[in-house]
Amino acid sequence: MMHSDVAIIISSRLDSVRLPQKPLRFIGEVSMIEHVLRQVHLTTLKNIYVATDSEAIAEKVTDCGGQFILTTQECQSGTDRVCEAFQLIPDNQHINYILNVQGDMPFVEPKSIIKVIESLKSSHYDIMTPVVKVGIDIVNSPSKVTVVTGHNDKALYFSRSLIPHGAEEFLCHVGIYGFRKEALTKFRNLPTSTLELIEKLEQLRALQNDMSIGVCYVDNIPISVDTAEDLNKAIEFYQSMSE
């Protein structure tokens, strides 16, 4: 089976300061977490799970034929939740690669997920994540994260500020991470880093501890829902797709 050594884990937390019960908010006729799960299932891969601390989210996942793993509420980040969930997957010895897909991207593209998997497997990096080349009009907001890279598409730094300063074209980060199994375990055991706290970007924990992150290139930045305004944009986008 294609990529049978890969597990895709969607991290979905019920509590959100800016948008309470975010995964259960409706976009059209179904909840956001169901949209994410449907998109991920279009990869046709087998080992797909939603990692959540919420029975209500677990029930939604079950209703649409998905698999869930209940995690503790002590997880500090999405990656911490993914790592905890991976340890709870039955017979996980055959899993060598784990993808962390955020549960607030209702229109995440299946081909982007596959691109991350293939790029990770063909590289020597600990972690792989997608980016999109864009102009300043797309990334001129702290909600968008830009990346600078070195040779062989190795990530040097991620920031909520525009980097590099003075550029006309930027690399906008898309919130999907592919981990080698040993890299995910190492990441979980690292303490929260100073840059991670400043930028509120957990991937900086990896870079600050000399883990390597590679980037691969995809075509689109999926809508990420963090606020009520984002949710309205997602609803409008879904309605336009349905017309």
N, C-alpha and C positions, 0 to 999 in steps of 0.2 A: 504494500500500500504506500502511496506517495506520502513522504514525510511522516511515517508512522512513529518516528522517534522524536516528534515535536508535540508539545502540549501548549495550547492557547488558553490563557487564563485571563478572564475579564474581571478586573477589580471594580467592585460596586459597593459603595458605602452609603447607607441610608442618610446619615446626618451630614448636612452641608450648611455652613454658616450663611452663605449668600443665597442659596436656593434650597430650603428645607424639603426633604423627601424627593430629592432631584431624580433618582432613577425611576421613580413611580409616576412622574409627571407624564401626561399624555401628549404625544405628537400624532395628530390624527386620531385613529381609533385604537392605538396601542401605546403602551408605556415606552419610555426611552430605553430601558434595559432590554426590552423585547426587540426594539429596532436594532440595537447593537448586536444582540445575539443572532438575529436573522442575517445581518450582514456578514458576521464571522462564519456562520454556517455555510455561506455561499462559497467558502474556500473548499468545501467538501472534505475537509480534514476531520479526523475522528475524535481526537482528544481535546475537546473544547469544554471548558468549565467556567462558571461564574463564581468568583470568590466573594463572599459577602458575609457581613455580620448580622444580616436582617432576615428573619423568617418571612416577612412580607415580600422581599425581593426573591427569596428562594421559591416562594409559591408562584410568583409570576414566571420565573424561569421554568418551573415544572409545567405550568399551563401551556407553554409554547414548545414543550418537548425537549427542553435543555437539561443539562446537568449542572448541579451546584455543589459547592463545598462551603460549609459554614466555618467561618474563621472567628477568632476572638476580636473583641473591641479594642484590644491593646495595640493593634497594628498602627504604627505611626505614619505610614505612607502606603501608596498603592503597591509599590514593590515589596514592602514588608508583607502585605496581605497575599501577594502572589507567591512569595516564598513559603509562607505558612501553608497556603493551599496546596502547593506542589508536594510538600511533605505528606499531605493527607490523601493524595491520589493513590488508589489501590494499584499495586504492582507497577510502581513508577520506575522500576530499575531500567526499563528499556527507553525511558525518556532522556534524551541528551540535550535538548534545546527547549527553552521555555519562552513563550511570547507573552509579554504584558500588554494587553490592549485595554485602554481606559474605557470605563463604563459610561462616559459622558460624550462619546462620539457616535451619535445615532446613524450617521451615514458613512462610517469608516469603509474604505474601499477594500474588498477582498484581494484585489491584485496588489495592493500596497502591502498587505500582510504577507502574501507569498513572496514578494520582492525582498522583504526583510529576512524571511527564512532562508531564501536562496543566497542572499548576500552574506549572511552570517556563516552559513555552511562553507562557502567558498573563500572565506577570509580567515585571518588569524586573530581577529579582534575578540575581546571578551564579550563585548556588547555591540549590537547593531541597531541603528535607528534611522528612520527616513527623514529626508528634507526636501523642500521644494524651492527652486530658484524663483525669486519674486523681486518686484520693485519696492521702493520705500513706502508707497501708498498702502501696501498690504500689511507691512510689519510695523508701522509707526504707532504702536500701542504696547503697553507693558503686558498685555494678555498674549501677545505673540512673542515667541522666543527665537532669537537668531543664534546662529552657530558660525564659528570660524574653523577652518580645517587646514591641515598641513598636507604633506605628501600622502598619496594613496588614500585620500578621503578620510584621514584620521582626524577626529574631532579634537580641537585644542581647547575650546571654551564655548559654553552656552551662556546666554544672558538675556534678561528682559530689556536691557538697553540695546540700541542698534549697534551691532558690531559686524564688520570693522567700521570705525568712524570715517565718514566721508565717502563711503562706497555708493555706487548707483544700483548695484544688484546685491541681494542678500540671500542667505540660506535660511529659510523658515522651517523650524522644527515641527514635526508631526509626532504626537504623543503615542508612539508604539515603540516598544523595546524588545529586542531579541537577546536572550542571555544563553550562553553556554551554561550547562548545569553547575559546574564548579564555580563559575563567575557569580551566579545568583546566590549561591551559598556564601561566597566570600563577601558579597555586597551586604547581605543581611547581617553579617557579623561585624561590619565596620561601624564605628560610632558616627553619629551625625557630624558633618563637617562644617567649618566656619563659612565657607562660600555657599554651601547648601542653605544655611540659615539666612544669609544675607540676600541671596537671589530667590530663595524659596523654589529651588530646582534640585531635586534629589539626584539627578545624574552628575551633579558636581561633586557629590560624595565619592563617586567612582573615580573621576578625574583627579581629585585631590589626593587620592590614595593610589595613584599610578596604575589604575586599571585602564585598559584601552577601549575606546569607543569608535567604531567606524560609522560612516554615514552612507546611505544609498539614496538614489534619487527617484522620486515619484512625481506624479503629475498634478495632484490636487491636495489642497489643505481641507480636510473635513471640518465641518462645524463642530466646535467644542462648546458644550453647554455648561457655563459656570454661573450665570445670572439669569434673572427673569427676562432681560433683554435678549440674551442668547437663545433662550427657549422660544421666544417669539420669532426670532430669525429662523430657528429650526422648523417651527410650525409653518411659517410662510414658504420655506424651501420645500417642505414635504407637500404642501398644497400645490405648488407650482409643478412638482414632479407628477402629481396625480391628475393634472388637467389634460 
